[in-house]
Amino acid sequence: MELTPAKQFYERIVNLLPANERRRLVEIFVHHLTDQHAEAASPKRRRWRVIRGMVTYPMCGEYAQKWVSRTRHEADEPREIQLRRDP
């Protein structure tokens, strides 16, 4: 059975250490791995200043003010219908 590099390292070095040093080594490994995991888990946030102007105007074929007006009108329609039904 062929030994992996990690197993070879363990047999040659770690296994020869006293128990308290092996425990300390495990603490170091865990600390190092959790730091790496935290860095990988939190994506880098972009600043608006950096991404400003990257999208062509008008985005999705509609100008911002037209979109606002249209969506407000669409939201108002059901309310107006409901108000007309209520006595």
Backbone bond lengths (Angstrom), bond angles and torsions (degrees), N, CA, C in turn:
res aa  C-N    CA-C-N  psi(-1)  N-CA   C-N-CA  omega(-1)  CA-C   N-CA-C  phi
1 M - - - 1.450 - - 1.527 108.66 -
2 E 1.333 114.98 127.04 1.457 120.60 -177.25 1.531 109.99 -82.58
3 L 1.329 116.06 135.10 1.460 120.95 179.52 1.527 110.36 -84.34
4 T 1.319 115.30 137.49 1.455 120.38 175.86 1.532 108.74 -74.81
5 P 1.330 118.36 161.36 1.466 119.92 177.82 1.529 112.82 -56.01
6 A 1.317 116.83 -37.60 1.461 119.58 179.13 1.527 110.63 -65.75
7 K 1.312 116.14 -42.64 1.473 120.11 179.96 1.531 110.68 -67.59
8 Q 1.334 116.88 -38.49 1.468 120.20 176.06 1.528 111.09 -61.62
9 F 1.325 116.49 -43.99 1.460 121.60 178.10 1.523 110.15 -60.28
10 Y 1.322 115.62 -43.62 1.458 119.84 179.63 1.528 110.86 -62.16
11 E 1.311 116.71 -47.24 1.464 120.60 -177.57 1.529 112.06 -64.96
12 R 1.353 117.02 -41.04 1.463 120.39 -175.49 1.529 113.28 -78.37
13 I 1.354 117.43 -34.62 1.458 119.34 -170.93 1.524 112.87 -120.53
14 V 1.311 116.78 -57.22 1.465 120.64 -171.31 1.520 111.34 -65.77
15 N 1.293 117.74 -42.12 1.460 121.46 -177.34 1.532 111.98 -60.98
16 L 1.328 117.37 -25.22 1.463 121.08 -178.95 1.533 112.58 -82.49
17 L 1.313 117.93 -13.05 1.464 121.30 -179.18 1.521 110.85 -76.65
18 P 1.327 116.72 151.75 1.468 119.29 173.70 1.538 110.09 -66.30
19 A 1.314 116.67 161.81 1.462 122.11 -174.42 1.529 112.31 -58.17
20 N 1.335 117.28 -41.73 1.462 118.95 -178.11 1.541 111.47 -66.16
21 E 1.337 117.73 -32.92 1.469 121.02 177.22 1.531 111.21 -73.05
22 R 1.325 116.62 -36.40 1.462 119.23 176.03 1.522 110.43 -64.57
23 R 1.342 117.01 -40.33 1.454 121.44 177.08 1.522 110.23 -61.64
24 R 1.338 116.38 -42.82 1.476 120.87 178.41 1.537 110.41 -63.45
25 L 1.309 116.80 -39.13 1.464 120.93 178.36 1.530 111.15 -62.90
26 V 1.316 116.52 -40.79 1.459 120.71 177.22 1.526 109.96 -63.34
27 E 1.325 117.64 -41.53 1.470 120.90 177.69 1.524 110.74 -60.01
28 I 1.311 116.79 -41.87 1.467 121.31 179.30 1.528 109.97 -63.47
29 F 1.336 117.09 -45.64 1.466 120.90 178.91 1.525 111.25 -60.19
30 V 1.320 116.35 -47.16 1.463 120.64 -178.54 1.523 110.13 -62.73
31 H 1.324 117.20 -44.24 1.467 121.04 179.22 1.527 110.42 -60.53
32 H 1.307 116.51 -44.06 1.461 121.23 -179.46 1.530 110.98 -64.64
33 L 1.323 117.05 -43.61 1.461 120.91 -178.51 1.525 111.93 -68.46
34 T 1.333 118.39 -38.04 1.464 119.74 179.12 1.520 110.40 -68.76
35 D 1.334 118.74 -34.98 1.463 121.32 175.99 1.521 110.52 -63.52
36 Q 1.331 116.84 -43.73 1.466 120.36 178.79 1.514 111.16 -64.50
37 H 1.346 116.22 -39.86 1.466 120.07 -179.80 1.523 110.15 -65.17
38 A 1.311 118.28 -40.44 1.466 121.33 -179.82 1.522 110.40 -64.63
39 E 1.323 117.76 -39.17 1.463 120.93 179.03 1.524 110.84 -66.73
40 A 1.329 116.89 -40.31 1.462 120.55 -178.75 1.529 111.13 -73.15
41 A 1.330 117.33 -31.78 1.461 120.86 -176.90 1.523 112.40 -74.32
42 S 1.312 118.14 -29.93 1.465 119.72 -178.58 1.527 109.66 -98.23
43 P 1.327 115.64 103.50 1.468 118.48 -179.21 1.527 110.98 -66.54
44 K 1.295 115.36 149.89 1.452 120.56 178.30 1.526 108.60 -68.71
45 R 1.324 116.05 129.07 1.460 120.75 179.27 1.518 109.60 -86.17
46 R 1.314 114.86 137.41 1.457 119.84 176.81 1.515 109.20 -87.41
47 R 1.282 115.39 147.23 1.455 120.51 174.65 1.524 108.06 -89.27
48 W 1.332 115.54 143.90 1.454 119.78 -179.54 1.525 111.12 -59.17
49 R 1.318 116.25 -33.41 1.469 119.22 179.77 1.524 111.58 -60.24
50 V 1.315 116.24 -31.88 1.461 120.57 -177.25 1.523 111.06 -77.11
51 I 1.326 117.59 -40.55 1.467 119.93 -174.85 1.529 112.75 -93.40
52 R 1.321 116.87 -3.89 1.460 120.70 -179.86 1.536 109.98 -58.36
53 G 1.313 115.77 133.31 1.451 121.02 175.87 1.516 115.02 82.45
54 M 1.328 118.91 7.32 1.460 120.68 -178.75 1.526 112.31 -79.57
55 V 1.319 117.52 -23.84 1.455 121.41 -177.80 1.520 108.44 -95.96
56 T 1.321 115.67 137.39 1.463 119.14 178.77 1.522 109.91 -70.92
57 Y 1.309 115.99 149.99 1.454 121.29 -178.29 1.513 109.02 -105.84
58 P 1.274 123.04 135.86 1.452 127.99 -2.98 1.525 110.78 -82.07
59 M 1.288 116.48 137.16 1.465 121.74 179.75 1.527 108.73 -71.29
60 C 1.274 117.10 136.31 1.474 124.31 179.68 1.521 111.81 60.19
61 G 1.340 117.71 22.64 1.457 120.61 174.00 1.511 115.74 76.29
62 E 1.334 119.46 13.72 1.453 120.86 -177.59 1.525 109.29 -139.33
63 Y 1.313 116.25 134.65 1.462 120.55 178.25 1.523 110.18 -72.94
64 A 1.325 116.11 150.79 1.461 121.72 -174.56 1.526 111.89 -57.78
65 Q 1.322 117.94 -48.21 1.460 119.80 -177.58 1.513 112.16 -64.25
66 K 1.341 117.40 -37.10 1.462 120.25 176.51 1.524 110.55 -64.00
67 W 1.328 116.56 -40.86 1.464 120.88 179.70 1.518 110.24 -63.12
68 V 1.332 117.06 -45.35 1.466 121.09 -179.67 1.523 109.74 -61.03
69 S 1.322 116.78 -48.22 1.471 120.74 -179.58 1.526 111.30 -61.12
70 R 1.327 116.59 -44.71 1.468 120.58 -178.92 1.522 111.39 -63.35
71 T 1.325 117.50 -47.40 1.473 120.03 -177.38 1.526 111.09 -67.63
72 R 1.329 117.86 -35.26 1.475 119.80 175.85 1.533 109.86 -64.48
73 H 1.313 116.19 -43.31 1.463 120.17 179.24 1.529 110.30 -62.65
74 E 1.332 116.79 -43.01 1.471 120.77 179.00 1.519 111.14 -63.51
75 A 1.327 117.33 -35.69 1.460 120.57 179.54 1.525 111.36 -74.74
76 D 1.338 116.91 -30.83 1.466 120.77 -179.33 1.522 112.74 -75.30
77 E 1.307 118.13 -31.63 1.468 121.56 -176.09 1.527 113.01 -54.98
78 P 1.341 120.07 -52.39 1.474 119.11 -179.16 1.536 112.06 -61.39
79 R 1.333 117.18 -35.79 1.471 119.66 178.89 1.524 110.93 -66.35
80 E 1.313 117.52 -41.93 1.463 120.94 178.90 1.519 111.35 -64.07
81 I 1.319 116.70 -41.12 1.471 120.70 177.51 1.521 109.66 -62.71
82 Q 1.309 117.49 -43.29 1.474 121.61 179.48 1.535 110.85 -63.35
83 L 1.342 116.27 -40.95 1.466 119.55 179.70 1.526 111.27 -65.74
84 R 1.321 117.31 -35.03 1.466 120.90 179.21 1.532 111.19 -68.31
85 R 1.312 117.69 -32.75 1.472 121.88 -179.24 1.508 111.52 -73.62
86 D 1.341 116.57 -38.27 1.468 120.24 -177.82 1.526 109.61 -72.48
87 P 1.346 116.44 135.73 1.474 119.49 -179.77 1.507 113.38 -72.07
